[in-house]
Each structure stands twice: as structure tokens, then as C-alpha cells.
């Protein structure tokens, strides 16, 4: 079995002059090598493709693979995570992970929250601020949270993202609007535990590999871009509620093969959905999904193998093992 491998390498974009914030979501070389090694361990031949701009000419030239293992999240636009899946769909090329619709929905946090609401799933009340004049529409009680509407890896999130006054609301919204040039999501601050749920599979076959609680200490929010926080697997009643809600959300957005869902509880211990990550970070020993997988007794190679097998089953392919 020949597997194409798409990804965005930090070193590649850094050489083009992009700064550390712009490339924060992209993969380190050791991640690419670890995933490639794990795929090779499944008995497949891996062909490194790279970015969407590397993929396009190869598709046009007629190249095909049995499957493309897609980790590329793109650089520009609110639909950037949908770019590689859309190209692959256009050429009827089988691939792992979510399709263009799911990818676009999940990157835009307000669109994701509309899907949650339509399915009766808990998520914090929110307002979308597209310009400074929209601040007049924010009628939620303080404290609040502010974040860019379509960024990943907690970009734009810091301790200052928790807002306790109208003055702070105006200041942080103006800063984010200018810095990221996109709307700002304002939502009620949830004071409870923060948890992330790892998911493997698709639809009714999706299962959770565990719930990991982020140990934030004195910090009010989790902002991975600047600093990571330790985590621990939990299985108490609140965590099990989070797991059930996460699986419902995964199916609601149409997630495929593997991903991660972030939640935070309210003051009454009820988990609320924050966002869905259909392209989870896969850096061994650092990214949440591989970390919780190891804590759950699933080695990294097996984690990659399970995602590969899920994709192969969807496309009715032999996984080569």
C-alpha cells in the first residue's frame, strides 16, 4: 500500500520568512518523522508530499496514492484546513481525516457553536464581534472570554483573554481585531475544569480513548501557543459526561478517523463544548492526543495505526498490514 503524506513543516515556512506565531500550528520535523515511521510500521510505503502547493501539481500531473494521510492545515483564510481535503475530493483521491465541510466548520468557532446548538449540545453563550461597533451587541454578564474566531493552537489566547469589565472588553477586542484581522468570539467564561477528549473512528464507530484534564494551576485559561500545561487522565462522573458530550459533538460535525474535542465545565460541573479539532496535533510526548494515548496505554505507533485503519475501512481499502 502506497500512502501519500501531506503536512505543513515549520522549517519550510520559517525559511520563507513567516514568524513564530504564523507557523505555530505547523509541524516540527520530528513529528513528521515520527508519523512516517509509525506508518511504515504498518507495512505501508510512505511518500512525503508536503503542503497543499506541493500536492496540487502532483495531482494535476496524474499521480495517485492508495490513501493520503493528511496533516496539512494550510496558511491562509478561514477555510484553510479544507484546502487539501477539497483538492483530494476533486480528484477522487482517498484520504484520512475529515472532509472539507467538517474541516471548515470546525476551524470557525462560531459556526461550530451553531452546530452544537442545533444538536442540543451544551456550549457557552456567545456573541461575534466583527468590528468595534459590534461591542454594543455584547449583553453577556462578566466575566467573558475573547479569542480570534478562526485560529488554532490557542493563538490569540492569553491570561488577558478573561475579561472582567467593559473597558477590558473594548481593549482586548480592538487588539485582536487589529492583530488577526478576523472577527472575535466573545463567550461567557466557564470557571470549571478544562478537559480534552481523544476520539478515534468515524460516526457510530467512533470511540473515546480517554479524557484528560488540563491542570491549569492559578492560570484562568489554557493557552498552548505560549505555554503547555500538564494533564492527567480522569474518569469521574463529570469526566464521563464530558466524554459523552464529546462523542455526540464528533458525530454532529462529521469528524472522521481521529481528533480531539475540548470542553470546560460551568460553575455547576456541567461540561460545555469549546471546540473540535479534526486535525489534532500529533507530536509525540507533547501534543494532547499522543500524550493521552500513551497515558491510556496506547503507544504512538498504535495510535497512528488505528487512525490509518479507520480511514482504510471507510474507503474499503486494505491497510497493508
N, C-alpha and C positions, 0 to 999 in steps of 0.2 A: 504493500500500500504506500502510495506517494502522497505526502501531506505538505502542502504549502503553508508557510508560516508568515503571517503579517503582524507587524508591530511598529511602534514608534520608539526609536532609540534616542535616549537623551544626548549621547555624544554627537549624533548626526545633526540634531537641531542646534546644539551648542556651537558646533563648527560653523553653522550658518548665521550665528550672531544673536540667537534668541537667549533671553535671560533666564535665570533660575526659576522665577515664578511662571514664566510662559511654558517651561518644559516640565513643570512639577508633576504632571500626570504621566509622563513618559517613562519608559523602562530603562533600567540600568542594563549594561551588557551582561552582568552576572545573572540577571533574571532571564534574559533571552537564552543564555547558555544553559541554565537550569531547566527551563521548559523544553528546549531542544533535546537535552539529554533524557528527560523523562519520556518524551515522545519516542525517541529512539529505543528506549527500554520497552516500549510497547510493540516493538517489532516493525515499526514503520520507517520509511526513508523520508527525512525532513529536507525540504527545500526552502531556505530562507528567502523571503520575498522583500519584506520591509514595509514601507509606507504605502498609502493609497496612490501616491505618484509613482512608486515603483511597480505597483500592481497593475495599474491601468494599461501601460504599453504591452505588458506581457499577455494580458487578456486579449487585447486587440490583435496581437501577433498570433493568437491561436493557442497559447499554452493553456493546459488544464491540469488539474490535480484530482486525485480521488476525493480529497477533502482539503479545505483551507482552515487552519487553526488561527482564528482571528483575534489578535490582541490590540490592533491598531485603533486608537480613539480619535485621531485627527487633530487638526490645529485650529481651523477657522470655522466660525459660525455656530449657531445653536443646534444645527443638525450634523455636526462634525462626526459624531460617533456612528451615524448612519451611513457615512460615505462608503466605507469598504463593504458592508453588507449590501448596499444598493447596487454597487458595481457587480458583486458576485451574483446577486439575483438576476441582473440584466443578462449575464452570460450563462445563467442556469448552472452555476458552479456551486456544488455543495460546500457548506462551511459550518464551523462550530460557533456556538453562542447566538445571541439574539439577532432578530431581523431588523430592517431599517425602521419600521414603525415603533417597535419596542425601544430601540436604541434612542430614537429622537424623543419619545415620550419621557423616558427616564432621565435624560440629561436636563430637560426643562422642568424644574422642581414644581412650578405651579401647575403645569399640565399633569404631572404625576399626581399631585394632590387632588386634582379634579377627578382623575380615575379612581383614586382611593374613595373619595366622597360618593361617587356614583355607585360604588360597590358596597357602600355602608361600612367602610373600614375607618378606624379612628386616625385622625391626623389633626394637628393643631390648627385653630382658626388662623386665617391669613389674609393679607392684602398685598397686591402687586403695585409697586411704585415704579412707574416708568419715567417720571420727571419730578422735579422738586414740587411742582404744583399738586401732585398726587398725594402729598403728605396730608392734605386736608381730608382725604378719604380714610385715613387710618383712625379707626374708632375703637381699637382694641385696648384693653387695660394693660398698664405696665405691670411687670417687665415684659419686654419684647425681645425678639431675635431678628437680626438682619443679615442677609447673605446674598451674593450675586445669584441670579435665577438660573443660569446655566453654566456653572463651573463645577469641577470635581476636585477631589483630593483636599477638600476643605479650604480651597483658595478663597481669600476674602473673609475668612472666619478667624476671629481672634477673641481674647477676653473682652475687648471693646464691643463685640457683636451683641452682647447682652445690654439692652437699653432700658434705662430707668426713668427717663424724663423726655419731654417734648424737645428740649434743646439737644439732647444727645441723639434723639431720633433724626432730627434735621441734619446734624453734623455727620453722622455715620452714613446716612443715605446719600448725601451730597458727595462724600468721599468715594463711596462705592460706585455711584453713577459715573463719576469722572474717571475713576481708575479702571473700571472694567468695561465701560461703555455698553452697558446692558441693564435691563430692569433689576430691581432689588426686591427680593422676597422678604416681607415683614410677617412674622408669625408670633403667636403667643409663646412665651418662654415656658418650657416644661422643666420643672425643678427636680424631677426624679432621676432614677438610674438610666444610664445610657447603655444600650445593648446592641450588638450586631449579630445577625443570624446568617450562618452559612448554608447555602442551598445548592444541591446537585440535582440535575434532572430537569424534566420538562412536563408541564401540565399535571395530570393525575399521577405521573411517575416521579414528580419532584419530592425530595425528602430533605430534611434538615440534618446537617452534620453536627449541629450544636449551637448553643447560644453563648456568646462571650460578652461579659460585662466589662466596659471600659472603666478603669479605676482612675478617676479624674482628680482625686485629692481635693485641693482647695480651688481648682480651676472651674469656672462655670460652664465651659463648653469644651468640646473635643475638636482641636484644630490640628489635624495631622500634618498639614503643609509645614508648619513651624516646628512642631514637636509631636512625638508619638507618646502614647500613654500605655502602660501595661494593661493586660486584661486577664480574666480568669473565666473558665467555663462555669456556667451556673445552670441549675435545673430545678429551682424552686418554683412555686406556683406562678409568680409574676413572670419569670423567665419562660415558662411553658406557655403562658398567654401570649408573650411576645413571639414565640416560635409559631404558634397557630396563626396569629395575625400576619406574620411574615410570609408564611406559605400561601395564605389567601391572596396577599398582595402580589406575590410572584406569579401566581396563576392569572390574576386580574390584568397585569400588564403584559402577559405573554412571554415571560422570561424563559430562556432555553439553556439547557446543559449545565450551567453553573453561575452563581452570582452571590451577592451579599445584600442584605437589607438592614438598614439602620433604624433604630427606634429609640424613643426616650419616653419615660413614664411621667405622668402628671403627679400632682400632689397626693392623689389617692392610690397611686401604684398601678394605674392603668396605662399599659404601653400604647404609645402613639407612633405612627409611621413618620419617619423623616424623609427617607429617600431609598430608591432601589438602585443598586449598582450591577448592571448586566454585564459589565466588563471589569470584574474585580481585580485589584492588584494581586500579582502572583509572585512577588519577590519573597523567596524562602526566608523564614526567620524574621520577617519584618511586616509584610502585608497581612492584614487581618485574616483573610481566608486561609492561607497556608499556616498561619500561627494557630488558629483554632482547629484546623485539621490535624496538626501534629498533637495538640493537646487532647484531641479526641481519639488518638491512636491511629490516625490515617497518615502514613508517610507521604511526602510531597509527590513522589513518583506515582503513587496510587491515586492521589487527588487528580493529577493530570490525566491518568488513565481512565478514571471514571467519567470525566468530562468528555474525553475523546469517545468513549463507548456510548455515551448518551447521544452525541452527535451522529455517530455511525448508525445507531438504532433508528434515529429519526429519518435518516436518508436511506435506510435499508442497505447499508454497506457493511462489508466485513472489516473489522478493526485491525486485521493483520496479526492478531495475537493467536 
